[in-house]
Amino acid sequence: QVQLVESGGGLVQAGGSLRLSCAASGLIFGSYTMGWYRQAPGKERGLVADITSGGSTYYADSVKGRFTISRDNAKNSVYLQMNSLKPEDTAVYYCCAERLGMNYWGKGTLVTVSS
């Protein structure tokens, strides 16, 4: 039923940009907080940014000023614009939908930032 599909990952040089997309289906999209998480090899998954149903945003300190999260409820999609990328941003990026303590996850998209 619920499906989250990420896209937009790839290989980019340090200082470059990427735009990640997450298309959701099978849920009432506007009722969910949408988030982007990332996981590097050997590390735990951590929150990068999220956006509530009301449009409030949160960013991890490590990405503040460089990344922008947005959502388009009419398209059931959430986006992550990533600028000024650094090698430490290299990770698998996951889309997450949260409501009432229930979380749905996408399969992830790999972002590799070369130095």
Solvent accessible surface area in square Angstrom, and as a share of the most:
residue,aa,sasa,rsa
1,Q,183,0.81
2,V,32,0.19
3,Q,107,0.47
4,L,8,0.04
5,V,80,0.46
6,E,18,0.08
7,S,60,0.39
8,G,36,0.35
9,G,30,0.29
10,G,28,0.27
11,L,133,0.66
12,V,24,0.14
13,Q,133,0.59
14,A,48,0.37
15,G,56,0.54
16,G,21,0.20
17,S,57,0.37
18,L,35,0.17
19,R,128,0.47
20,L,0,0.00
21,S,27,0.18
22,C,0,0.00
23,A,53,0.41
24,A,8,0.06
25,S,50,0.32
26,G,49,0.47
27,L,24,0.12
28,I,135,0.69
29,F,5,0.02
30,G,33,0.31
31,S,46,0.30
32,Y,23,0.09
33,T,35,0.20
34,M,0,0.00
35,G,3,0.03
36,W,0,0.00
37,Y,50,0.19
38,R,42,0.16
39,Q,56,0.25
40,A,26,0.20
41,P,123,0.77
42,G,91,0.88
43,K,145,0.61
44,E,159,0.71
45,R,91,0.33
46,G,33,0.32
47,L,57,0.29
48,V,3,0.02
49,A,0,0.00
50,D,29,0.15
51,I,11,0.06
52,T,47,0.28
53,S,60,0.39
54,G,75,0.72
55,G,39,0.38
56,S,72,0.47
57,T,69,0.40
58,Y,110,0.42
59,Y,40,0.15
60,A,18,0.14
61,D,124,0.64
62,S,68,0.44
63,V,0,0.00
64,K,125,0.53
65,G,80,0.77
66,R,32,0.12
67,F,6,0.03
68,T,76,0.44
69,I,6,0.03
70,S,48,0.31
71,R,39,0.14
72,D,45,0.23
73,N,70,0.36
74,A,103,0.80
75,K,139,0.59
76,N,47,0.24
77,S,11,0.07
78,V,0,0.00
79,Y,31,0.12
80,L,0,0.00
81,Q,57,0.25
82,M,0,0.00
83,N,61,0.31
84,S,58,0.37
85,L,2,0.01
86,K,84,0.35
87,P,56,0.35
88,E,122,0.55
89,D,0,0.00
90,T,39,0.23
91,A,3,0.02
92,V,43,0.25
93,Y,0,0.00
94,Y,30,0.11
95,C,0,0.00
96,C,3,0.02
97,A,0,0.00
98,E,59,0.26
99,R,103,0.37
100,L,151,0.75
101,G,64,0.61
102,M,107,0.48
103,N,61,0.31
104,Y,48,0.18
105,W,101,0.35
106,G,8,0.08
107,K,191,0.81
108,G,23,0.22
109,T,19,0.11
110,L,103,0.51
111,V,0,0.00
112,T,44,0.26
113,V,7,0.04
114,S,44,0.29
115,S,130,0.84
